[in-house]
Amino acid sequence: MTLINEKKVTLETEIRNFLTSTANNFDTLKYLYNTTPENFVASQTPIYYSGPYWDNEEIVAIMKAVLSGQWITSGESVHKFEEQFSKQFNIKHSVMVNSGSSANLVMVGAVKKYLEWQDNDEIILSVVGFPTTLAPILQHNLKPVFIDIELNSLNFDLELIEEKITNKTKAIFLSPVLGNPPNMDRLLTICEKYNLQLLLDNCDSLGSTWQGQYLNEYAIASSCSFYPAHHISTGEGGMVSSNVKEIVSIVRSLAYWGRDCYCVGAANLLPCGTCGNRFDRWLPDYDGIVDHKYIFTNIGYNLKPLDLQGAIGLVQLKKFAEIDRKRRYSKQRLQTILEQYVEGIRVPNELPKAETCWFGTPIICPDRESKRSLVEYFEQNKIQTRNYFAGNILLQPAYKHLEQAANYPNANIVLDRVFFIGAAPHYHEKIFDYVEKLLIAK
Ligand SMILES: Cc1ncc(COP(=O)(O)O)c(C=O)c1O
């Protein structure tokens, strides 16, 4: 035991020494992503819309995970991250996967199986959003039913939902726009009235609350992304969370080849498995002994993350409160500047019961030309901008066969008039001053 501990201390010390001795390289990493005030040169340093909020602690975690040689693929760090994530966001169970898109894919598949939804059952969602909120509905033979957006928050218009509900409607799939929730009281009332489930794509809204509760607490299941633009990042990565143990078990099975075995982390090494019955008569149509690790109860995928991603996640969770506070602050500062100096634009606000952990700072322009010129001005001056994702998704080649985009007039203004800049946690006063001067000069 002492020996192992000594070895771990030595490894960590060696990693830290290595990082210190190559400090210049790691300054570059900081420069790229953290844009520290010391490194910031107005008009030259790019202001990324987001990026991993990492420092040497994440690098130490990655190197320790790899160099300890204990796990390469999902192991103890992923397992600990799943447990810590659940605890931190007040949810009972979570499974980590390799992306937010994978999380949506297995979440929809698991809830469909658990609730025995049939092919062509209907799922309601916004017509504006990210493609892999929609894609899993189609991939699991369900039918998307689209709702147009309202122009205050850009979320789907809650007043248009009821007219789209049929006896085949099973769920409403919410994906809050850049983290900002719609009126959750109204949404939950609709769900209750029509006996619908609430599914949550929480990829952009991790940490956002409604009446003091995380949004994931209101949903039967929620997904999350750890791509670098998101609130916490593990490089790539995602999570599915639910209070329903069976849903999360199906999620794990779907992400792990469809297997029945539910050993996680170190339990994978138990001779008799977590079930205590690893070698048994598992197959009803075969009378021999079979290893539970090779029993397949679902038609699955392999969407497992690497253990080093779990190790990064554990470090990131410790920073979440700081990230949350800084994202809210960045959005507020940029909103004040934008509203003061750019005529005619609007930046959506949160509703009184919401506290939004902003993914970005949305900007609604008065017309197509003002968006074009503002985007061009920002980009030319090193401030990254982004579209609000796909815009009306029915304009996109992959989805245009589903329905006429013209049926959703508000959604059609998104490509014309909406874009966003960051609300990143690494922004600082020099950046805010620079943006302000830039907009005064426009
Ligand atoms: C709302 C939403 N859902 C899903 C995803 C997909 O996440 P990932 O890039 O981790 O696959 C994203 C990505 O940015 C997103 O914004």
The ligand as an SDF file (V2000), in Angstrom:
LIG
                    3D

 16 16  0  0  0  0  0  0  0  0999 V2000
  -28.1780   21.8260  -27.8550 C   0  0  0  0  0  0  0  0  0  0  0  0
  -27.0940   20.8760  -28.2900 C   0  0  0  0  0  0  0  0  0  0  0  0
  -27.3560   19.5600  -28.3430 N   0  0  0  0  0  0  0  0  0  0  0  0
  -26.4330   18.6710  -28.7120 C   0  0  0  0  0  0  0  0  0  0  0  0
  -25.1510   19.0610  -29.0480 C   0  0  0  0  0  0  0  0  0  0  0  0
  -24.1450   18.0390  -29.4680 C   0  0  0  0  0  0  0  0  0  0  0  0
  -23.0940   17.9160  -28.5510 O   0  0  0  0  0  0  0  0  0  0  0  0
  -21.6910   17.2650  -29.0210 P   0  0  0  0  0  0  0  0  0  0  0  0
  -20.9900   18.2890  -29.8320 O   0  0  0  0  0  0  0  0  0  0  0  0
  -20.9890   16.9600  -27.7390 O   0  0  0  0  0  0  0  0  0  0  0  0
  -22.0240   16.0470  -29.8020 O   0  0  0  0  0  0  0  0  0  0  0  0
  -24.8340   20.4240  -29.0320 C   0  0  0  0  0  0  0  0  0  0  0  0
  -23.4680   20.8450  -29.4310 C   0  0  0  0  0  0  0  0  0  0  0  0
  -23.0160   21.9280  -29.3370 O   0  0  0  0  0  0  0  0  0  0  0  0
  -25.8200   21.3640  -28.6430 C   0  0  0  0  0  0  0  0  0  0  0  0
  -25.5540   22.6690  -28.5890 O   0  0  0  0  0  0  0  0  0  0  0  0
  1  2  1  0
  2  3  1  0
  2 15  2  0
  3  4  2  0
  4  5  1  0
  5  6  1  0
  5 12  2  0
  6  7  1  0
  7  8  1  0
  8  9  2  0
  8 10  1  0
  8 11  1  0
 12 13  1  0
 12 15  1  0
 13 14  2  0
 15 16  1  0
M  END
$$$$
